[in-house]
């Protein structure tokens, strides 16, 4: 009996793929750091029962239409805005993601980005490497305290709550805004709900961890509502931020600094205006980038595919099929 065909859009370790290869014929893009061309992805989908894409691979109508035999798309990421989920559901294709396994890792990175931005760590490291340190001075590369400040978390899901837990270790007051109240976070973490505008006005650090929505939450008006000393951190999705508005707010001194792990279009070009600003710490979307967590994500995506191919329910489905 012919094994079903599975296409993996990046080169993954053989030991991760081996259990999948036991139940399927596996095709794998041979590069780890080069994206599979969209036209190749469409061609591979034509013969695939399953796809294992990265969060940057667009699984759009073209891919889904080509994949007449597709049963499952198992995204390697908690986000799935790269997948046309309604179109997949209409075609009877299950969509899976990798939640929970990256919560603490992403929260670590988010708080590290907050600390690096507040204390100007990247700027200070470059200052030293460039031979600019000539003497000690009272306000040399002075940044902002984090402890005992107010953090406003926009998006109080699992990662937001993990960030709040870390903030409490710094004796921070935790405010949050979410589409629905989170009583468990209020009880366990002492987090206080605020309407969006109030959170912006009261927070020393505004941390965006909201899922991607059709609404651009952080526009010029939002930045104008923040304190001029406020620091903005985005570890969610770039599209929830108007990047031109953020640039203008930073240049105008409407907010103090920004730490960004995500951008609207990724990978970001080296001449992006935000990268030219000394008060911006920018990272290449590495929120979940530890060996342990990335392997856990690969394994979960793989196991979702194996479950579907064997006629079982996936472990972490995004959609439901009628």
N, C-alpha and C positions, 0 to 999 in steps of 0.2 A: 504493500500500500504506500502510495506517495506521501511523503511528509508535507505538511503545510509550510509555506514560505514566510519567513519573517525578515523584515529589513530594519537594520539598526543604523541610525544616521551619523554616528561617530564611532571611532575605534574604541572599543571597551576591552578590558582585560579578559583573556581567554578563560580564566577560572570563573568569571562572572557569567560568561556566555555558555559555558559547558553544559549546565542543566537544561538550557533552552535548546541547545544543539541536539540533545537526546530525544527531543520530541518534535523538532522542526528543522527544516533546512534554513540556515541563517546566512543572510547576506549582510555585509557590514561595510559601510563607507570606510576606506582605509586610512583616513586622517583623523587625528584627535582634535586638532586646532584649526581645521579648515572646514567651513560649512559645506554640506552637500548642495550642489546646484539644484534649483527648484525643478528644472526640467528632468534631472536625474531622479529626483524624488517622485515625480509624477510617473516616470517609466517603471520604477521599482514598485510603486503602489499597484500597478496593473496586475502583478502576479502575487501580491502579498495577501496573506490572511491577517497579518498583524504588522504594525509599525511601532518602533521604539524611537521616537524623536526627542531632541533636546527642546528646551523652551524657546529657543530662537528659530526653530524650523517651522515655517508656516504650513499647517495642515489645513488648507483652504478648500474651496469648492472644486478646484481643478484636481487636487490630490484625491479627494473623496470620490469624485466622479470617475476618476481613473481606476480606483480601487473597488471594482465591482465585487470582489471576493473578500473585502476587508471585514474582519470581525471585531477588531479591537485596535485602538491607538493608545499606547501606554506612555504618557509623557514623563520624561525624567525631570520633574519639577513639581512644586506644589501649585504654581500658577499654570493656567491652561488657556490664556488669552490668545495664544498662537494657534489654537484649534477652533475651527468653526463648529462648536458643539451642537447648535441646532441642526446644522446640515448633517452632521454625523448621526444624530438621533433619528432624523428623518430617513436616513439610509440604513438604519439598523446597526450602526457601528457603536460599540461601547467605547467610552473615553475614560481613562484612568489617570490619576496623578500620584504624587508621592508626598502626602501630608505627614505631619508629626515627626518623621525621622530627621527633619532639618530644623525643627523649632529652636532648640537650644543653640545650635551652631549659628543660625542666622541672628538670634538675639545677641550672642557674643559679638558678632561682627558689627551689628548695629550700635551696640554700646561702645565698642572700640572706635568706631567712626565718630561717634559723639565726643569721646574723650580726645581723639586726635584733632578734631576740628576746634574744640574749645581750648585746648592747650597748645595749638599750633605746632604739633609734632612733626608733620611733614615739612613745613616751612623751616622749622628749627634744624632738622636733620640736613636739609639742603644748604642752609646757612653755614653750618659747620663744614660740610664737604667742600663748599666753594671757597673756603678760607677767609670768610668774612668775620670770624670771631676774633676780635682784637683785644677786647677787655670786657670785664664785667660791668654792667650798668643797671641801675635800679629797675628800669622797665624794658630791658632787653627781651624781646619776643614774649612779652607778657600776654597771657591769654585770659580766659574766664574760668572761675571756679565752677565745678560741677556739683560738689557736695552742698547739701542744704538749699539747692535751687528747686525750681518748679519745672517738671517735665510734662509736656502735653502730648499724649499719644493719640494719634488719629488712626483708628483701626485697632480695636481691642480683641483681636482673635488670639490664637495660641501664641503667636510670636509677640504680639503686643503685650500680652500678660507676662511672657518670659522677660521682656525688656523692663516692664514695670517691677518685676521681682529684683532685677539687677539694680534698678534705680533706688529701690528701698535700701539696698546695701550702702548707698551713698547718702542716705538720709534725705532723699529728695521727696518733695511733695508730688504726688502723681495725679494728674488730671487726665481724663480721656474723653474722646468723642467716638461714638459708634452708631451705626444705624439702629441698633437695639441696645438697651441697657445690659450690662454684664454684672448681675448681682454677685456672682462668685468672685469676680475681681474686686468688687467693692468690699466684700466681706473679708477675703483672705489677704488682700494687698493694700487695703485702705485707699483704693483708687476712687476718685471723685468724678462723677459725670459732669460735663459741661457742654452746653451748646457750642457749636463749632466756633462762632465769632468770639464767645467768651474765652474759650480755650486759647485762641490765638492771642488775645489781649493779655492774658494772665501768665502765659508760659515763658520761661527763659529758654527752654529748648522745645521745639516743635518737631516731633518725630512722626513721619508718615509711614504707616505700615498697612494702609488700606488696600484691599484688592482693587484691581483695575475696574473702573466703572466708566460709563459714557461721559461722566461729568469731570471736567478739569477742576479739581478742588482748589488747587493752589494757583490762583491768578494774581494779577497786580493788586487787586483790592484786598485779597487775603494777606499778602505780604505787608501791605500798608496798615493792617490791623495789628500786626505784631509789634512787640517792643523793638526799639532801634538797637537794643543790645541782644536781641534774640538770635539764636542759632537754629537753622533749619536742617533737618536730617531726612533724607529720603532713601529708604531701603526696601521700597515696595515695588512700584512700577513707574517708569519715567513719564508715561502718558498722563498721569494724574497731576502733573506740574506743567504750567506754561513756562518753558525754559527761558524765553525772551523776557517774560515778566520777572522771573527770578534774577536774571542777569541785571536788568534795570534796577531792581530793588537793592541788589548788592552794590552796584556802582553808585547809586544815589544815597547809600547809607541808611536805607529804610530798615534793613536788618544787618546784623554784624557779620555773619558768615554762613556757609552751607557745607554740609558733608553729603556726598552723593555716591551711591553704589549703583544707581540705575539711571538710564537716559531714555528719552523718547525713541531715538533710533540707535540701535546697537548693532555692531560695535561703533562707538563714537569716534568721529574724526579728530585728529590731533589739533586741528584749527578751530574746534568748537569754542565759541566765545567764553563759556564758563570756565574752560581750562586755562584761560589767560589770567584769571583773577587769583591773587595771592591768598585771599580769604575763602577759597574753595578747596576742599579736600575731595578728590575724585578717585573712585575705584572702578575696576572693570567688572562689575556685577559678580562679586565673589562672596555673596552672603552665605552660601552653603558650602564654600570651597574648603573643606578639610578632607583628608583621605578617608577618614572614617565615615563621614556623612555622605560623601559622593558615592562611596561603595554601597552604602545602605540604600541610597536612591536608585542606583543601578539595579540592585537586587530586588527591590520592591517592584520596579517597572517590569523587570524580567518575570517575576513571580505572577504579576497580574496577567501577563501574556500566557504563561503556562496554564494558569487556571482556566482562562477562556478557551484555549485550544483543547483542553481536556474536558470541556463541557461543564466546568464549575463556575460559580460566581467569582468575579474578580475581588481582590482584597480591598481596593480603594476606588470604587467607581465614582465618576463625576455625574454621569447621566443614567437615566433609567429607560429601558426599552419596553414598549408595550407588548 
